Amino acid sequence: MVKSDILNVYFTQMVASLKKKLDQKITARRKFIYEIGRIGTRMFDNQWSVGWTTVFVPYEILNSMNVSGMFVEFFGAMLSGTGMANKYFEIAEDKGYSTDSCTYHRAIIGAAMDGLIPEPSVLIGASVPCNGGVKH
Amino acid sequence: MGWVCSYTPLELIYAAKFLPYRIVGHSNPVKNAHSYIHPNYCQFVKSSIDVAIDGGYNFLEGVVFINSCDAMRRLYDVWKRFVPSKFVYLLDLPMGDSSLGYKYLRDEFYKLKIALETHTGRIIQEEALERAIMLFTKSRSLYWKLNSLRLENPPLISGKEMMDHTNEFFKSDPKMWNDNKKDLIEEKREKDLENHKPRILLSGSPIHNVEFIDFIENCGLNVIYEDLCTGSKFFDLNVPKSKDPLMSLSKAYINRPPCARMMKIEERAAYISKISQKFEIDGIIHHSLKFCDTYLYDVPHLRDLLNEEGLKVLFIESDGLESMNQLKTRIEAFTEMIKN
């Protein structure tokens, strides 16, 4: 099993369990997380290409081209939520990324270097809202 | 009229009959800025707020900011709200490699022109703009003549002294600066400064304080070129004559040697490498202000690119002139490394 399969399993299980719950009762929160999970599974779907993006990138355009936008800051927060971020900070810092820089992006850089996330076909940065988003 | 970023069209400000004056802040520990902005911003922005809040920039009519980075945008926000100014303007600057940028930046310059005209109630005549372009072109060519003294090995002028002339340019009328510097080159040529210290190119975040250059030179190095928007790189700009001066300015500014903000890391590395050959550079010091994401994120990739070219690089981080003793040890160790 390659490292990025961990995420595939994570998102697939998340979607399956929420689907069951949604069949019993629909709540806004469940529906929201379910949709995020579905977007996550697209990263491993051969029908979709992966595009790394920041917030404020127009996902509609990407979707129409079968590019699944991965909002990296969200992913950085997810790594932190699952308690995996520290490992990836260290990997990024070993490479020379400063401890002063934003932790969302440092976690993602470390995770990408470690092979946790599938390689993207495109990278799209937006100059707003922050420098980190467009630089990393 | 105050300005902060080297992508500000100084020619346009001068043509509007304002004297462009660079905002540089200070290099001491930050005093009051933390009441106005989060501590997690660079020393340049915080110290500029310090000076402005204390009334140190009250003599300015206003300030033209550029959408350079988050910190600069926040500086604009603080200025607009807390510093008494008659004119505060934020100009948008495109980034990356795209000819679409020429038209966009021309439009931005045009909007600034209209804003200046509305503010002063005076039209900026095309001839005035052309005269301003010629004047600044003259200053740049004088700078390069003066800087050619550093092409010599050993250099005939110190990095500190060049930085003094540069800083003077940021505060004075180019006409007077040009007159003052005209004869300096010959005077300097007559003197022979015998010193065979290693030759250094300095790159990275803006350094406004000449003491920083002096500090590096006192560690046993010669600063030969500043790949900084506050040093030699600032003068590396060529505005050709054309029927549309605003378009000429737009193309010239977009095509100037890039800083980290412009997202052209390969071009940046190629520029550093080209200059290093021309000026017989022995080593590179890349300095980043703390919390300057723009430069910090470039560090690992830039280091790889420069190392591939066989260049020795030292990366340092600082907060103005604080924690200089720590840096001294590292710079001296780097000096030893170059000598060996």
HADDOCK unambig.tbl for C-alpha pairs under 7 A between the chains (distance, minus, plus):
assign (segid A and resid 95 and name CA) (segid B and resid 300 and name CA) 6.36 0.50 0.50
assign (segid A and resid 96 and name CA) (segid B and resid 299 and name CA) 6.85 0.50 0.50
assign (segid A and resid 96 and name CA) (segid B and resid 300 and name CA) 5.23 0.50 0.50
assign (segid A and resid 97 and name CA) (segid B and resid 296 and name CA) 6.90 0.50 0.50
assign (segid A and resid 97 and name CA) (segid B and resid 297 and name CA) 6.35 0.50 0.50
assign (segid A and resid 97 and name CA) (segid B and resid 300 and name CA) 6.55 0.50 0.50
assign (segid A and resid 98 and name CA) (segid B and resid 296 and name CA) 6.33 0.50 0.50
assign (segid A and resid 100 and name CA) (segid B and resid 290 and name CA) 6.75 0.50 0.50
assign (segid A and resid 100 and name CA) (segid B and resid 291 and name CA) 5.41 0.50 0.50
assign (segid A and resid 101 and name CA) (segid B and resid 291 and name CA) 6.35 0.50 0.50
assign (segid A and resid 101 and name CA) (segid B and resid 293 and name CA) 5.79 0.50 0.50
assign (segid A and resid 130 and name CA) (segid B and resid 70 and name CA) 5.89 0.50 0.50
assign (segid A and resid 131 and name CA) (segid B and resid 69 and name CA) 6.25 0.50 0.50
assign (segid A and resid 131 and name CA) (segid B and resid 70 and name CA) 6.41 0.50 0.50
assign (segid A and resid 131 and name CA) (segid B and resid 293 and name CA) 6.31 0.50 0.50
assign (segid A and resid 131 and name CA) (segid B and resid 294 and name CA) 6.05 0.50 0.50
assign (segid A and resid 132 and name CA) (segid B and resid 293 and name CA) 6.03 0.50 0.50
assign (segid A and resid 135 and name CA) (segid B and resid 294 and name CA) 6.74 0.50 0.50
assign (segid A and resid 135 and name CA) (segid B and resid 297 and name CA) 6.25 0.50 0.50
assign (segid A and resid 136 and name CA) (segid B and resid 297 and name CA) 6.40 0.50 0.50
